[in-house]
């Protein structure tokens, strides 16, 4: 009796089984249902390109007034003309230089402060408070004071940028240091690691993910501060170029400046992300 | 001599006398424990949860700064610890993990040799997360053996592994022990594991060594051997567990 029943089942599957089979077929094998899914090639370009498309389409269809927002092709020709006439190159160079120097000093300062504060209780007691206070004061608010102290030369601009960069580097590196699993410290103790080896092999690599996250914020912050210092007092740089254009009502030049800022920002973020990927191969996260 | 000392007479690797440890003031975890482990002796430590076996091991490893207490501990110069988790640094490749903190010429070669000994030759450049749980624990064993310890402390080293992997690891650990001959203190909750591996099994209860049993089964130690079963019954009784599980068969 039982044998017959089983046989019948095998030949004509009941409705329930069929539905189950159908449900399974609709879910492709090897695909994770949870998590963001497979990575899309050049994914970070898709959003910006979409935006560019809307802009171009709007300009071509006449929906966007040229005096309000210049068409993308006009921006390209304006940029080219300025480049040809030698007006754009020096401004771009000066801006990039300020960015790079401000970032460099800011990262170094933030890193040193984070290490001092992350590795010793006394360091934390001394360093952490002032950094948190600085964190709650916007860079813009500090500007008048920085102007008085350092004047209007390059030094003041680089210091302003560095002050902005220092904060995210400090916060994320410090957090990375403090969230290293205490069990590794215990291991280091049983292996009798010397302090230098402990810092080099356990502490710094453990804090690297935090530091690199801080780097991404720092890069953005550096561009932001650059815009501020170049529009408040400067006689060169992309921000100064835009400020001048604003006075003369040259929308296309302003857009050139904005596009340059955007491209530089995207490029520097992409570089940091590349470094992140290379440096953190040991880590498997949702991103991969 | 204190009542619960034993081991080889040729000199002890570990001497503990009158060890008291407590974390909060209400209940002591170790209360006047005496223990001696001979050089090259393999001792397993059984006990229920909270009996103080991990506390004892951590005291020997010097990892109990958070505890208070008195007593004398003598341990050799070279002590290695194997934890329940492999505790490999995820950002260092396997070989770097093994030789972590080792200096001097030949450190890398010794690390490679140790990896080969645990059957992981060729995996030097792998990341820890690319290994299975059993393989990770083998790397941890290599890391402790490369330091040529006189005392190996193992805190439930196979507790997180599946039953089949655990059996394989028993064979590996015993083979490594026989080649290197460190004194071993193995903390475990697995009675069979203790009998298979150790020369002497201690049962810890309320902070003192309550029972001590020398395992004198020669040749292959087989859980189906009646003598093995007798030892197991004895140790289970010492742990306060008598008899098996009662199964009521329903009548059909």
HADDOCK unambig.tbl for C-alpha pairs under 7 A between the chains (distance, minus, plus):
assign (segid A and resid 184 and name CA) (segid B and resid 87 and name CA) 6.98 0.50 0.50
assign (segid A and resid 190 and name CA) (segid B and resid 61 and name CA) 6.90 0.50 0.50
assign (segid A and resid 190 and name CA) (segid B and resid 80 and name CA) 6.81 0.50 0.50
assign (segid A and resid 190 and name CA) (segid B and resid 81 and name CA) 6.69 0.50 0.50
assign (segid A and resid 191 and name CA) (segid B and resid 101 and name CA) 6.79 0.50 0.50
assign (segid A and resid 193 and name CA) (segid B and resid 101 and name CA) 5.32 0.50 0.50
assign (segid A and resid 197 and name CA) (segid B and resid 101 and name CA) 6.63 0.50 0.50
assign (segid A and resid 205 and name CA) (segid B and resid 91 and name CA) 6.68 0.50 0.50
assign (segid A and resid 282 and name CA) (segid B and resid 90 and name CA) 6.47 0.50 0.50
assign (segid A and resid 282 and name CA) (segid B and resid 91 and name CA) 5.49 0.50 0.50
assign (segid A and resid 282 and name CA) (segid B and resid 127 and name CA) 6.23 0.50 0.50
